[in-house]
Amino acid sequence: MLEPTGPLPPEIYRRRRVLAITVLAVVLALVVWLVVALTGGGDAEPEPAAAQSTITSTTSAPDSSEENSGDESDGEGTTSASASDSGGTTSGSTTSEGESETTSSGAEASADSAPPGQCPDQSLAVRVTADEPNYQVGTEPGFTIVITNIGTTGCDRDLGAGLQQVLVYSLDGNDRLWSNTDCFAEPTTDMRTLQPGDQAAYSVKWSASTSEPGCESPREPVGPGAYTVVGQLGGLRSTPEPFNITP
């Protein structure tokens, strides 16, 4: 260390240097302590970690064992279809209800499926309409039954008069009043080839009197009121269509 020089004694200068060095050491110690405190290097206890919360979302899957409650159509289910405008229409001859009381072997058609090799029931639609909405007592109501191929391929089907039925019921459908096959002659074969969209239409007249299968019971004229007509071919039945007989 250089010897102090000046007007004062050397001891004073030495003391001043020692004091300056001491103050500087204290300042450096304070700075180091402050830096360590600010940087977290102290012995302070760390804050407890926040508790973690885990949320599990559970979605209940629908019960796969639950069965659908939708209705299944059976062989006698009601069917209705609109004919395609592009389809051909074949009209059958008008059949007047036989008044000779001829007993036929064909009663009301059963729900049997189509014969093998013929158009299946699911590829056909049956519709029947009254030619007029109202008929006066004493006149014969006329009906038109239309069979349409609603399938995608052509097929053959026997549409003989004894196989296609037209039935009249009370308006509520509880009372069967008449069928064109009750007192009709023996059924004849009328095999038709129906391409997709093709129709076969037939006209039927009703004498406005009751009948039963076999035509054994006396026939009584029906009075004024509201009625429904239904068409049937094999296991196919049309939607009931209303009509009236007026005084």
Buried (B, 14 or more C-beta within 10 A) or exposed (E): EEEBEEEEEEEEBEEEEEEEEEEEEEEEEEEEEEEEEEEEEEEEEEEEEEEEEEEEEEEEEEEEEEEEEEEEEEBBEEBEBEBBEEBEEBEBEEBBBBEEEEBBEBBEBEBEEBEEEBBBBBBBBBBBBBEEEEBEEEBEBBBBBBBBBBBEEBBBBBBBBBBBBBBBBBBEEEEBBBBBBBBBBEBEEBEBEBEBBBBBBBBBBBBBBBBBBEBEEEBEEBEEEEBBBBBBBBBBBBBBBEBBBEE
